[in-house]
């Protein structure tokens, strides 16, 4: 089976894990935690603190900004459910926004119509590794005195105006699930250039423990900590981040070149941005055509994924009478192609030939 994504664990992952076991530092303390946070800071240009996964990282980000009961947060409807779930976890309400039909990102021109006196923040998602229109979104947030949160779960290595994404907001988050650009198995990161936000996130993820007195908890928190073993894997992954990104961008470029003559549309990048190409994603003519292509590839042992279901269609999110035609259309016609860096050249040729055979 050629999978949509397999992690590249061919570096020092096993070596560093064994060091954790030999030292007995296997829980949420140990040298690799600080090393991973510092390495991540160096790569992204934002101060960082680890979390147990990408969803808890989002929870911490919202919590650290004081988003709470009665607040509203604007978020794209076309994204993974964690983006909106985290908003609900702090008692706030996700207010969904439609997508741009070319970039598939949150539609900036739709933000204004969703604005109410209860709006406290905009949570954008750099979908499938492509950057949002951060200049326009930043200006909108500043003009309306709103927090900006970047969900960079899929966008490690993505840049906008020459800077790594995550630098344009009050706080940003990352995921290190097994299918992400780098992985720790499960894991996440909260990032900000506001040291107070980072310090608060550190306390909140560690049961609200006091900085000055042992076993004194002066605020209520959670256990959202990453283990030293996870961080050890993350350190090994970071050592090869540039190599992984080069491979992934090459995969995306090859797909675009080889499939250019077929009736397939690729997700577009905003000008002045460079995608990490986390997942190469395409649109075909219809939902029926998409499903037929996926079945054709499945029979050839090639795994694909449909685009996310729009969150406003989920039963526990009541969006009222709002409609989101672009997001619905993208979700129905879109799919992710195998995009992992492992054995990419051989697998890529097989996938491309299989797609061409479907159209022949």
C-alpha positions in Angstrom: 0.0 0.0 0.0 1.3 3.4 -0.9 0.0 5.6 1.9 -1.0 9.2 1.9 1.7 9.8 4.4 4.5 7.8 6.1 6.8 9.6 8.5 10.6 9.7 7.8 12.2 8.1 10.9 15.6 7.3 9.3 17.7 9.6 11.4 18.7 9.6 15.1 15.2 8.9 16.4 16.1 5.4 17.8 19.4 6.6 19.2 17.8 9.5 21.1 15.0 7.4 22.4 17.5 4.9 23.8 19.3 7.7 25.5 16.0 8.6 27.2 15.4 5.1 28.4 19.0 4.7 29.6 18.8 7.9 31.5 15.3 7.0 32.9 14.1 10.5 31.9 11.0 9.3 30.0 8.2 11.6 31.3 7.7 15.3 30.9 11.1 16.4 32.2 14.4 15.9 30.6 17.0 17.6 28.4 15.3 16.9 25.1 12.3 19.0 26.0 14.3 22.2 26.3 16.5 21.2 23.3 13.4 20.6 21.1 11.8 23.9 22.2 15.0 25.8 21.4 15.5 24.1 18.1 11.9 24.9 17.1 12.4 28.6 18.2 15.5 28.8 16.0 13.7 27.3 13.0 10.4 29.3 13.2 11.6 32.5 14.7 9.1 32.4 17.5 9.5 31.4 21.2 8.1 27.9 21.8 6.7 25.7 24.5 5.7 22.0 23.9 2.3 20.5 24.3 0.9 17.0 24.3 -0.7 17.3 20.9 -1.8 19.9 18.3 -5.3 20.2 19.8 -4.1 20.9 23.3 -1.7 23.5 21.8 -4.7 25.3 20.3 -6.5 25.0 23.6 -3.5 26.5 25.4 -3.3 29.3 22.8 -6.9 30.4 23.2 -6.7 30.0 27.0 -3.6 32.1 27.2 -5.3 34.9 25.3 -8.2 34.9 27.8 -10.7 33.7 25.2 -13.7 32.5 27.3 -17.4 31.9 27.7 -19.5 34.3 25.5 -16.7 35.1 23.1 -16.8 34.4 19.4 -13.8 33.3 17.2 -13.9 33.5 13.4 -12.5 30.2 11.9 -12.7 28.6 8.5 -15.3 26.0 8.0 -13.0 24.0 5.7 -10.4 22.7 8.2 -9.8 19.8 10.6 -12.3 19.6 13.5 -9.6 20.4 16.1 -9.5 24.0 15.1 -13.1 24.6 16.1 -13.2 22.1 19.0 -10.5 24.0 20.8 -12.6 27.1 20.6 -15.5 25.3 22.2 -13.2 23.9 25.0 -12.6 27.4 26.4 -16.4 28.1 26.3 -16.3 30.3 23.2 -18.3 29.9 20.0 -16.7 29.1 16.6 -18.1 31.4 13.9 -17.5 29.8 10.5 -16.2 31.6 7.4 -16.2 30.4 3.8 -13.1 29.6 1.7 -11.3 31.2 -1.2 -12.0 29.1 -4.3 -8.4 29.3 -5.6 -6.3 29.1 -2.4 -8.9 27.2 -0.3 -7.9 29.4 2.7 -10.3 31.5 4.8 -12.0 34.1 2.6 -10.7 37.5 3.9 -13.6 39.4 2.3 -16.1 37.4 4.3 -14.6 38.3 7.7 -16.3 41.6 8.0 -19.8 40.2 7.6 -19.2 37.7 10.5 -18.0 40.4 12.9 -20.1 41.1 16.0 -19.5 42.8 19.3 -18.7 39.4 20.7 -15.9 38.7 18.3 -12.6 38.4 20.1 -10.2 36.6 17.7 -9.6 35.2 14.2 -8.2 31.7 14.1 -6.7 31.0 10.6 -5.5 27.7 9.3 -2.7 27.3 6.8 -4.6 24.6 5.0 -2.5 21.7 3.6 0.7 23.7 4.1 -0.2 26.8 2.0 -0.1 30.2 3.7 -3.2 32.4 4.3 -3.3 36.0 3.1 -1.7 37.1 6.4 -1.2 40.7 5.5 -4.9 41.3 4.9 -5.9 39.2 7.9 -3.4 41.0 10.2 -4.8 44.4 9.0 -8.3 43.2 9.6 -7.5 42.1 13.2 -5.6 45.3 14.0 -8.4 47.5 12.7 -11.0 45.6 14.8 -8.9 45.1 17.9 -8.9 41.3 17.6 -6.4 38.6 18.5 -5.0 36.7 15.6 -4.2 33.0 16.1 -2.4 30.9 13.4 -3.1 27.2 13.3 0.2 26.0 11.6 -0.4 22.3 12.2 0.1 21.6 8.5 2.5 24.5 7.7 5.9 23.8 9.3 8.3 25.2 6.8 5.8 27.5 5.1 6.9 31.2 4.7 5.0 34.4 3.9 6.9 37.6 2.8 10.1 35.7 3.6 9.2 35.0 7.2 8.0 31.7 8.7 4.3 31.5 9.3 3.4 31.9 13.0 5.3 35.2 13.3 2.3 37.3 12.2 -0.1 36.5 15.1 -0.4 36.9 18.8 0.0 33.1 19.1 0.5 30.2 16.8 0.3 26.4 17.2 1.8 23.3 15.6 1.0 19.5 15.5 3.5 16.7 15.4 1.0 13.8 14.7 2.5 10.9 12.7 1.4 12.4 9.3 2.9 15.9 9.9 6.0 17.3 8.3 7.9 16.3 11.4 6.5 14.0 14.0 6.8 13.1 17.6 4.1 10.5 17.4 1.7 12.8 19.2 2.7 16.3 20.2 2.3 20.0 19.7 3.9 23.4 20.1 2.6 26.8 21.2 4.6 29.7 19.8 4.6 33.4 20.3 6.9 36.3 20.5 5.1 37.5 23.5 7.0 36.1 26.4 4.1 36.5 28.8 1.9 34.3 26.6 4.5 31.6 26.5 5.0 31.7 30.3 1.3 31.4 30.9 1.0 28.5 28.4 3.8 26.7 30.3 2.0 27.1 33.6 -1.4 26.2 32.2 -0.1 23.0 30.6 1.6 22.0 33.9 -1.5 22.1 36.3 -1.1 25.8 37.0 1.9 25.2 39.2 3.6 28.2 40.9 7.0 29.3 39.5 8.3 30.0 43.1 6.8 27.4 45.4 6.7 23.6 45.1 3.3 21.9 44.9 1.5 25.3 45.0 -1.0 25.9 42.2 -2.3 29.5 42.1 -4.2 29.0 38.9 -6.1 26.1 37.5 -4.5 24.2 34.7 -4.3 20.9 32.8 -1.7 18.3 32.1 -1.0 19.1 28.5 2.7 18.2 28.7 4.9 16.5 26.1 7.2 13.7 27.2 11.0 13.7 27.0 10.8 10.7 24.6 8.5 12.6 22.2 10.8 15.6 22.3 13.8 13.3 21.6 12.1 12.1 18.4 11.3 15.8 17.6 15.0 16.7 17.9 16.0 14.0 15.5 13.3 15.1 13.1 14.4 18.7 13.3 17.9 17.7 12.3 16.5 16.7 8.9 13.8 19.3 8.4 15.4 21.0 5.5 15.9 17.7 3.7 12.3 16.6 4.3 11.0 20.0 3.0 13.0 19.8 -0.2 11.7 16.3 -0.8 8.1 17.4 -0.2 8.3 20.4 -2.5 9.8 18.2 -5.2 6.9 15.8 -4.9 4.4 18.6 -5.3 6.3 20.1 -8.3 6.4 16.7 -10.0 2.7 16.1 -9.5 1.9 19.5 -11.0 4.2 19.0 -14.0 3.2 15.4 -14.8 -0.6 16.0 -14.3 -0.7 19.4 -16.0 -2.5 18.1 -19.1 -5.3 16.4 -17.2 -8.5 18.1 -16.0 -7.1 18.5 -12.5 -6.8 21.8 -10.5 -4.2 22.3 -7.8 -4.5 24.4 -4.7 -3.0 27.9 -5.4 -0.4 29.7 -3.3 -0.8 33.4 -2.4 1.9 35.7 -3.9 5.0 36.1 -1.7 4.5 32.8 0.0 6.2 29.4 -0.1 4.3 26.3 0.8 5.7 23.5 2.8 3.6 21.3 0.5 2.6 19.2 3.5 -0.1 17.5 1.4 -0.5 17.8 -2.4 -4.2 18.3 -2.9 -6.3 18.4 -6.1 -9.8 19.1 -7.4 -11.5 17.1 -10.1 -14.8 17.7 -12.0 -17.3 16.4 -9.5 -17.9 14.5 -6.3 -18.8 11.4 -8.3 -15.6 11.7 -10.4 -13.5 12.2 -7.2 -15.0 9.0 -5.6 -14.4 7.0 -8.8 -10.7 8.2 -9.0 -10.2 7.3 -5.3 -11.6 3.8 -5.9 -9.5 3.3 -9.0 -6.4 4.2 -7.0 -7.5 2.1 -4.0 -7.6 -1.0 -6.3 -4.0 -0.3 -7.2 -3.1 -0.1 -3.5 -2.8 3.6 -3.4 -4.3 5.4 -0.5 -5.9 8.9 -0.9 -7.9 11.1 1.4 -10.9 13.4 0.8 -10.7 17.0 1.8 -12.0 17.8 5.2 -15.8 17.9 5.7 -16.9 21.5 6.3 -17.3 22.0 10.0 -20.7 23.7 9.8 -22.1 20.4 8.5 -21.2 18.5 11.7 -24.1 17.8 14.0 -22.6 19.4 17.1 -21.8 22.8 15.4 -25.0 24.7 14.8 -24.3 27.3 12.1 -27.9 28.4 11.7 -28.9 29.2 8.2 -25.5 30.2 7.0 -24.3 28.7 3.8 -20.7 28.2 2.7 -20.8 27.3 -1.1 -17.1 27.4 -1.8 -16.1 25.2 1.1 -18.9 22.7 0.3 -17.8 22.5 -3.3 -14.1 22.1 -2.5 -14.8 19.4 0.1 -17.0 17.5 -2.4 -14.5 17.6 -5.3 -11.1 17.6 -3.5 -8.7 14.9 -2.4 -5.2 14.5 -1.0 -2.6 12.5 -2.9 0.3 10.5 -1.4 2.8 13.1 -0.2 5.2 11.4 2.2 8.9 11.8 1.7 9.8 8.1 2.2 10.7 6.3 -1.1 9.1 9.2 -2.8 10.5 8.9 -6.4 9.4 5.3 -7.0 6.1 5.7 -5.3 5.4 9.0 -7.1 5.9 7.4 -10.5 3.4 4.6 -9.6 0.8 7.1 -8.4 1.2 9.4 -11.4 0.9 6.5 -13.8 -2.2 5.2 -12.0 -3.9 8.6 -12.2 -3.1 8.9 -15.9 -4.5 5.4 -16.5 -7.8 6.5 -15.0 -8.1 9.3 -17.6 -6.9 7.3 -20.5 
